[in-house]
Amino acid sequence: MLSVIIESSAVVALVAILVWQSEVVGRCFLRLVVVLWGTTAFGLIHGVTDYLAMIIFSSRDSDTPLGTGYRTVAVITISAILTVIMTLRTPKRGADEEPQVDPRAGSLTLA
């Protein structure tokens, strides 16, 4: 049951953020989706697709095919790397930039 809650809460969180924060578009939306993708890697949908993929590649007859879990680790690692890259490469916006000061302009406090 917890695996289902992880996946569904991520979808609810994504919808809630998009409704209340309508300015989340472009890179911010992509970063949000990547973070949610990584945090739900332990969820039911990710687990079932990982299990089914490993059944296709495994020739052994066992309960848990070899390699199950590699995809989960890969998703978490890729999500973390992409999140760091997208966070560090975020362009500065007008409000975040320091105001341009003309060095020739005099100071009003020194007069």
N, C-alpha and C positions, 0 to 999 in steps of 0.2 A: 504494500500500500504506500509506503514511503517513497518508492521509486516513481509512482504515478504522481504523487504530490510534488515532487521535485520538478518534473516536466511541466505540469499544469501551472504551478506557481510562477515559473519563468514566463509562460505565455501571458498570464494575468499581469505580471509586472511589466512586461513589454507594452501591453495595451494601455495600462494605467499611466506609464511614463509618456507614451505618445499622446494620450488624451490631455493630461495636465501640463505637459511641457511641449507645446506644439512647435517650439523653436528647435527641437531635436531633429535635425535633418542632416543628410550628407554624412560627413565623417563621424559626427557624434552618434548618429543612428547605427552606422556600421560598427563602431566601437562597442556600442551597447549590445548589438546582436552577437558579436564575437565573444564578449564577456559572458553573456547568457549561454552561449553555445558551450563554452568551457566549463561553466559551473554546473550545467546539467549533464555532464558526461557520465555521471553515475546513475542517471535516470533510466527508466524502463525502456524507452524507445532506443536510446543509445546502446543499452545492454543487449536488447534483442537483436538489433542489427549487427552488433559485434559478434554475438553468438552465431547468428546465421551465416555471416561472412566466414567465420572460422570453420563452420561445418562444411562449407563448400570447398575450402582449401585443405581440410584434414582428411586423410585416408584411414585413420584409425577409428575403431568403433568404441567410443568412450562417452561418458556422461558429459564431460567438459572437454571440448577439443583443445588441442595444443594451440597456443597463441591467443586464447581468449583473454582479453584485457590489454593487449598491446595497442589496440585501436583507442581504447579509453585513455591510456597514457599519452598516446600521440595527440589526441584531441586536446587534452589539458595542456600539453607542452606547446602546441601550435597556438592555442588560444592565448596563453600567457605571453608568448613571443610577439604575436600580432598586437596584443593590447599595449605592450611596452613600446613597440615601434610606432603605433598610431598615437600614443600619448606624447611621445617625445617629438614627433614630427607635426604636431598640431600647429597650424599657422597662428600668429598673433592677430588678435582682432583690434579694432580701433580703441575700444575701452581698455584693453590690456596694455597697449603701447604707452610709453612715456611721451608726454607732450614735447614737441620740437621747440627748443628755445633758441632764439637768435642770439649769437654771442655778442653782436653789436648793440643789442638793446641794453639800455641802462637799468639799473636797479632802482626801484621806487623807494626802497628803505634807506638807501645811502644818501639821499638828497637832503 
